[in-house]
Amino acid sequence: MDSSSYPEGRNFRLDFLRPFDRNPGIRMLLHLHSGLRYLVLLAGLAVIAYALRGVAAKRPHDKTMKHLAITFRSLMDVTLFSGVVMVTVGYDFKANAGMHVVLMVLATVVSHVVPAVMRKRKQEERTLLPYAVATAAALALVIVGTLSLGPATVG
């Protein structure tokens, strides 16, 4: 590839600076990032269902709730990290990416709040309802953030 195909005639030899459609690595990262949202949605719905079922049955906080929350939080972290990598390697967003980034960072922060607070409480003071509320809020932010990119990203 000659230097005229790069911006301002510079001769870069780094693959990630090539255009998106010619770089399978960035394309793979985009598919990973886009596909993770379904795992985030599934894990979030599992947290909400388990927490609401526990509240209805008046069950105490247990290890299953803790593990579901860790799974959801970890998937949010991996999704955010893959998005940061996409921005860093120069993926060219065709839509309003600023709103998407802000909403995804807020969703990830929300996914961390309740587990962090519950960790500091004594076992008998821990409840399940905050998990359902925080996870629903995080999922709402994820949905709005995904929709902010436009209709081509939904599907």
Backbone torsions as a table, in degrees:
resi	resn	phi	psi	omega
1	MET	NA	130.6	-178.2
2	ASP	-85.3	166.6	-174.2
3	SER	-70.9	-16.0	-178.8
4	SER	-72.6	-17.1	-179.5
5	SER	-83.5	-7.4	178.7
6	TYR	-98.3	156.9	179.4
7	PRO	-58.0	137.6	176.2
8	GLU	57.0	24.6	175.7
9	GLY	69.6	12.6	179.5
10	ARG	-74.7	149.8	-178.2
11	ASN	-106.0	84.7	177.9
12	PHE	-91.3	142.2	177.1
13	ARG	-110.3	13.9	-179.6
14	LEU	-91.8	123.7	-176.0
15	ASP	-59.8	-34.1	-174.5
16	PHE	-71.9	-7.3	177.1
17	LEU	-90.5	-6.4	176.5
18	ARG	-72.2	160.8	180.0
19	PRO	-58.2	153.0	-175.2
20	PHE	-55.3	-47.1	-172.6
21	ASP	-69.3	-15.0	178.5
22	ARG	-100.6	-3.9	-176.0
23	ASN	-112.9	104.7	-179.0
24	PRO	-65.7	-24.3	178.7
25	GLY	-65.5	-44.4	178.7
26	ILE	-70.8	-37.4	177.7
27	ARG	-62.0	-42.3	178.1
28	MET	-62.8	-42.0	179.0
29	LEU	-63.7	-38.6	177.5
30	LEU	-62.9	-44.1	179.5
31	HIS	-66.6	-37.9	175.9
32	LEU	-61.2	-50.4	-178.4
33	HIS	-60.9	-43.5	-179.6
34	SER	-69.2	-37.7	-179.1
35	GLY	-72.3	-29.7	-179.8
36	LEU	-62.8	-25.2	-178.6
37	ARG	-62.0	-30.7	178.9
38	TYR	-71.9	-36.3	174.9
39	LEU	-67.5	-39.0	176.5
40	VAL	-61.5	-45.3	179.4
41	LEU	-62.1	-44.8	-179.9
42	LEU	-62.8	-46.9	179.4
43	ALA	-64.8	-39.9	178.5
44	GLY	-63.5	-42.9	177.9
45	LEU	-65.5	-34.5	176.7
46	ALA	-65.1	-41.6	178.1
47	VAL	-62.7	-47.4	-178.1
48	ILE	-62.6	-46.5	-178.6
49	ALA	-63.0	-44.8	-178.9
50	TYR	-65.6	-41.7	-179.0
51	ALA	-66.3	-44.7	-179.5
52	LEU	-67.6	-38.1	176.5
53	ARG	-63.9	-40.0	178.0
54	GLY	-66.5	-38.6	177.6
55	VAL	-65.1	-43.7	-179.7
56	ALA	-63.7	-36.0	-179.4
57	ALA	-90.1	-0.2	-179.1
58	LYS	57.1	41.3	176.9
59	ARG	-85.8	152.1	177.3
60	PRO	-81.1	168.1	174.5
61	HIS	-61.6	137.2	-179.6
62	ASP	-139.5	-178.8	-177.1
63	LYS	-66.4	-31.4	178.9
64	THR	-62.2	-43.6	178.1
65	MET	-62.1	-42.8	178.7
66	LYS	-60.0	-44.8	-178.4
67	HIS	-69.8	-37.7	175.8
68	LEU	-63.2	-42.5	179.4
69	ALA	-65.6	-38.4	177.7
70	ILE	-65.3	-40.9	178.4
71	THR	-61.7	-47.7	179.1
72	PHE	-61.1	-47.9	-179.6
73	ARG	-61.7	-41.1	-179.5
74	SER	-66.7	-40.9	176.7
75	LEU	-64.4	-37.8	175.4
76	MET	-61.9	-41.8	179.7
77	ASP	-63.4	-45.2	-179.1
78	VAL	-64.9	-40.3	178.6
79	THR	-64.7	-43.9	177.9
80	LEU	-63.1	-44.0	179.6
81	PHE	-61.5	-42.9	179.3
82	SER	-65.3	-34.4	175.7
83	GLY	-66.5	-40.8	177.3
84	VAL	-63.7	-40.5	177.6
85	VAL	-63.1	-41.3	178.5
86	MET	-60.7	-43.9	178.7
87	VAL	-65.4	-39.9	-177.6
88	THR	-66.1	-39.4	-176.3
89	VAL	-84.4	0.4	170.7
90	GLY	96.5	27.0	175.6
91	TYR	-62.1	131.0	-176.8
92	ASP	-89.5	103.8	179.1
93	PHE	-76.3	134.4	179.7
94	LYS	-97.8	0.9	-175.8
95	ALA	-128.5	-169.7	-179.7
96	ASN	-76.6	84.6	-175.8
97	ALA	-76.9	-24.6	-178.1
98	GLY	-60.0	-46.3	179.2
99	MET	-65.5	-39.9	179.1
100	HIS	-60.5	-47.7	-178.4
101	VAL	-62.2	-46.9	-178.9
102	VAL	-61.5	-45.6	-178.9
103	LEU	-66.5	-36.9	179.9
104	MET	-70.4	-37.7	176.1
105	VAL	-64.5	-43.6	177.6
106	LEU	-62.3	-41.2	178.6
107	ALA	-62.6	-39.9	179.1
108	THR	-67.2	-40.4	177.6
109	VAL	-62.8	-44.4	179.5
110	VAL	-61.2	-37.1	-179.6
111	SER	-67.2	-18.2	179.8
112	HIS	-93.5	-20.3	-170.5
113	VAL	-65.0	-55.8	-174.6
114	VAL	-64.2	-47.1	177.3
115	PRO	-58.3	-36.0	179.1
116	ALA	-67.5	-41.0	179.1
117	VAL	-68.4	-43.4	-178.5
118	MET	-65.5	-32.4	179.3
119	ARG	-62.1	-30.4	-177.9
120	LYS	-85.8	-13.2	179.7
121	ARG	-87.0	156.8	172.7
122	LYS	-69.7	153.9	-176.5
123	GLN	-54.5	-41.9	-177.6
124	GLU	-72.5	-14.8	178.8
125	GLU	-93.1	-7.8	-178.4
126	ARG	-78.9	136.7	178.7
127	THR	-126.5	168.8	-175.6
128	LEU	-96.4	-27.4	-175.1
129	LEU	-58.2	-40.8	178.4
130	PRO	-58.8	-31.0	177.0
131	TYR	-64.0	-43.8	-179.6
132	ALA	-64.7	-44.1	-177.9
133	VAL	-66.1	-48.4	-178.2
134	ALA	-65.8	-39.3	179.8
135	THR	-68.1	-39.6	176.4
136	ALA	-62.6	-40.7	177.7
137	ALA	-64.7	-42.8	178.9
138	ALA	-64.0	-42.7	178.7
139	LEU	-65.6	-36.9	176.6
140	ALA	-62.5	-42.2	177.2
141	LEU	-64.0	-39.2	178.1
142	VAL	-63.7	-44.7	-179.2
143	ILE	-64.2	-47.3	179.0
144	VAL	-64.0	-40.5	178.7
145	GLY	-64.8	-37.8	177.2
146	THR	-68.5	-42.4	178.2
147	LEU	-66.3	-24.4	179.7
148	SER	-67.0	-18.1	178.4
149	LEU	-79.9	-16.2	179.2
150	GLY	113.3	171.2	-174.6
151	PRO	-67.7	-22.4	-178.3
152	ALA	-68.3	-20.0	-178.1
153	THR	-89.3	-9.3	-179.0
154	VAL	-95.5	120.4	179.3
155	GLY	142.8	NA	NA
